[in-house]
Amino acid sequence: MAETTATPHRPASRIGWVDTGKGICIILVVLMHVAGGLEGATGQESWIDPLIAWAKQFRMPGLFLLSGLFVPRLVGLGWNAFLDRKIVPLSYFYLLWFSINALMRFPPWGEAGFSGFAQDYALGLVDPFGVLWFIYLLTVFFAVAKAVWRWRHAALIAAALLALAPLSTGWMVPDQFTAYFVFFLAGAVFSAQIRAAADRAADHRRKTFAIWAGWFALSALATPFLGHDVQNAAPGVHLLLGIAGVAGILLSAVLVAGQLPWLDYCGRNSLPIYLAFFLPMVIGRAVLLRSGIPLDPGVAALLLTAISVAVPLLLHRLVRGTPLAFLFARPAWLGTRPRSARQQEIGSSL
């Protein structure tokens, strides 16, 4: 999650293809949740399901790897500064938006009452639920990467061995840690090499496109032939498809970077999208279903995805500089260092 200053303009230190890659991944994450919610509510499958199954190969591996690219800039900090720069903001955003989620999903004034709310809320502090698990795990990943950085190559080997057969305990943290930490740590350990390879790919676009086309064809075949669930069921398949998927999303980002400004904007503001997209998704789904408008399930998913991405971006801009800015900005008083020693993070991206 790259830190930005309070200016709404793009910082000079940002890397265009990284923003593009994050934009692709975050939109696909929203699409997955939107389509899944619509299918669950209507009982209808959609022609968009194969796209979602295909994107599983790189959606979360790519987002975690891109988030890990800037870890080397931070691990040299002392623990106090590191906690202030990464752990405190991520923890704040999780707790804030988890609380908003909790009030919507199991309000204390509902059937379960306050005791049920308190029980579910306490459980969410150790076992994240819903869409916010990524923020929770990202906090854990940053802390673990800092702790093992001196032995990072050995840690990467250990993470890869765990990812060969990810845990399936039913608890989000150990299961997702074993499945995805390898991609985050690989992004951190090989940050310089990945960035150099991306620069070379950008300089040789025809060759890059040819490689991308080959990846696209093979990865598209992998979904119907290997199946959606086999990524978790067969030892090693999850890791192999993830590695190939990460390579594909990096090639895609390099080829598309700068061509679609709105996509890059989504990548630069992926945190507001991730935190808040569930609000327009839930409300929009309810309105759509009650309206009775006969929409194709796939078309409805695409429409609702566009709304679920656009509304958080609009909300993020509207609350900037207002008392509601705390929704997407860590309050200036919250931190482990004095205010003068740091800048307020506004609109940080994943």
KABEL-V378059 format. One record per residue. RES is the residue in one small letter. NEAR is the number of other ideal C-beta (glycine too) atoms within 12 Angstrom. Layout:
# KABEL-V378059
RES_NEAR / RES_NEAR
This chain:
# KABEL-V378059
m_43 / a_36 / e_35 / t_33 / t_20 / a_21 / t_15 / p_18 / h_13 / r_23 / p_22 / a_10 / s_15 / r_28 / i_32 / g_31 / w_35 / v_39 / d_37 / t_39 / g_47 / k_46 / g_41 / i_39 / c_44 / i_46 / i_41 / l_40 / v_39 / v_44 / l_38 / m_34 / h_35 / v_39 / a_37 / g_28 / g_32 / l_37 / e_24 / g_18 / a_22 / t_21 / g_10 / q_20 / e_19 / s_30 / w_18 / i_29 / d_24 / p_21 / l_26 / i_31 / a_32 / w_34 / a_37 / k_36 / q_40 / f_41 / r_38 / m_40 / p_43 / g_48 / l_47 / f_45 / l_43 / l_45 / s_46 / g_44 / l_43 / f_33 / v_40 / p_23 / r_24 / l_29 / v_28 / g_14 / l_24 / g_15 / w_21 / n_18 / a_23 / f_30 / l_26 / d_30 / r_36 / k_41 / i_34 / v_30 / p_41 / l_38 / s_28 / y_33 / f_38 / y_34 / l_26 / l_26 / w_37 / f_35 / s_24 / i_25 / n_32 / a_31 / l_20 / m_23 / r_24 / f_27 / p_20 / p_20 / w_12 / g_16 / e_11 / a_17 / g_14 / f_16 / s_14 / g_19 / f_23 / a_17 / q_16 / d_28 / y_27 / a_15 / l_19 / g_30 / l_21 / v_17 / d_23 / p_32 / f_27 / g_31 / v_36 / l_36 / w_33 / f_41 / i_41 / y_34 / l_38 / l_44 / t_34 / v_32 / f_42 / f_42 / a_28 / v_32 / a_42 / k_34 / a_20 / v_25 / w_26 / r_12 / w_17 / r_29 / h_17 / a_15 / a_26 / l_27 / i_18 / a_20 / a_35 / a_28 / l_18 / l_28 / a_36 / l_23 / a_20 / p_33 / l_21 / s_17 / t_14 / g_10 / w_19 / m_30 / v_28 / p_20 / d_24 / q_35 / f_33 / t_29 / a_36 / y_44 / f_44 / v_40 / f_50 / f_47 / l_42 / a_38 / g_44 / a_38 / v_31 / f_28 / s_30 / a_17 / q_17 / i_35 / r_27 / a_16 / a_24 / a_34 / d_19 / r_18 / a_29 / a_26 / d_13 / h_18 / r_19 / r_13 / k_17 / t_29 / f_19 / a_16 / i_25 / w_27 / a_18 / g_18 / w_29 / f_26 / a_16 / l_22 / s_36 / a_23 / l_18 / a_31 / t_28 / p_15 / f_15 / l_26 / g_20 / h_25 / d_14 / v_21 / q_34 / n_27 / a_15 / a_19 / p_17 / g_21 / v_29 / h_39 / l_31 / l_25 / l_39 / g_39 / i_29 / a_33 / g_41 / v_39 / a_35 / g_38 / i_45 / l_46 / l_38 / s_37 / a_42 / v_36 / l_33 / v_29 / a_31 / g_22 / q_17 / l_20 / p_17 / w_21 / l_31 / d_30 / y_32 / c_38 / g_45 / r_38 / n_41 / s_46 / l_42 / p_40 / i_48 / y_47 / l_46 / a_39 / f_45 / f_33 / l_29 / p_30 / m_41 / v_29 / i_20 / g_32 / r_33 / a_17 / v_17 / l_28 / l_23 / r_11 / s_13 / g_8 / i_13 / p_12 / l_21 / d_17 / p_29 / g_25 / v_20 / a_34 / a_40 / l_26 / l_28 / l_40 / t_37 / a_25 / i_29 / s_43 / v_40 / a_27 / v_27 / p_35 / l_37 / l_22 / l_26 / h_35 / r_22 / l_18 / v_22 / r_24 / g_17 / t_14 / p_11 / l_17 / a_23 / f_26 / l_29 / f_39 / a_34 / r_37 / p_21 / a_22 / w_15 / l_23 / g_27 / t_24 / r_21 / p_12 / r_15 / s_9 / a_16 / r_27 / q_22 / q_31 / e_33 / i_32 / g_43 / s_38 / s_42 / l_46
